[in-house]
Amino acid sequence: MTGYLASPLVPAGWPSIVGIVNITEDSFSDGSRYLAAEDALAHARQLRSAGADIIELGPAASHPDAARVTDDSQRRRLAPVIEQLTAQNVPVSVDSFAPAIQRFAITQGVAYLNDIQGFPDPGLYEELAAASCRLVVMHSVQRKGPATKVATDPAVIWAGIDRFFAGRLAALQSAGIGQDRLIIDPGLGYFLGSNPEPSLVTLAGIRRLKARFGLPVLLSPSRKSFLRTLTGRGIAGAGPASLAAELYAACQGADYIRTHDVAALHDALTILAAIAGQAAPCRAIESHLHANPAPVRYAPRSQ
């Protein structure tokens, strides 16, 4: 969040907010609402006004029941939206694992590429190295393709995350992609398993992930399946659970938080920043009172 400094609550500083705009027919959260370019642009502008630092465009859904979308369709959905947003100097991210769409997005001057497969195709590495956009390298238990519904043992999730990033980051950097361009995302929800425990273990280990790889971390718990399973709420009622997970991620050092509800996260971080800003004065007052205790006076009891 621009303008907010590190604090005792969030030592690494406040995260950048990535606002989600799904230009799809079957997004699990808001399918078809922003399929038309004018609707997508209006929503993107609304998210920016609400506090989004980055707008991420998704031209194809990646949940377990998502339909496949051709490269041509993805390009048609993206082109007019990217053109107008970049012309207004809005930082744009494109969420697609299709190499053809990643190439297209690079030519359109996007600031970020987000790949749920973590950029597995060495045939694309030379072009990625020549580009300037940052890369969100995401882990998933599926490794290839969209999310699936498979139960995962939470006891082994970290071993898989470590192996994936150790190998993939080394490959990308060996191809000439600078470390300063890499962001890592451990995945959440169905990308880790149909049961909630792997997502909970991963959220609890954000500091470990940052220390292990020394890279910025992006988290996206917004409306994910594990939150709905734990609360028994549907998508429409997933806001409070999403915000709780997002705030936990921020306090654990997440550098980027990708969310559907930008206003709720922005306002919550604003309040936390305001409270945290008073932490030092409060400690000074407490220290003074401890060093200079006021005498205790007892009023006589009335007879």
Order of alpha helices (4+ residues) and beta strands (2+ residues): beta-alpha-beta-alpha-beta-alpha-beta-alpha-beta-alpha-beta-alpha-alpha-beta-alpha-alpha-beta-alpha-alpha
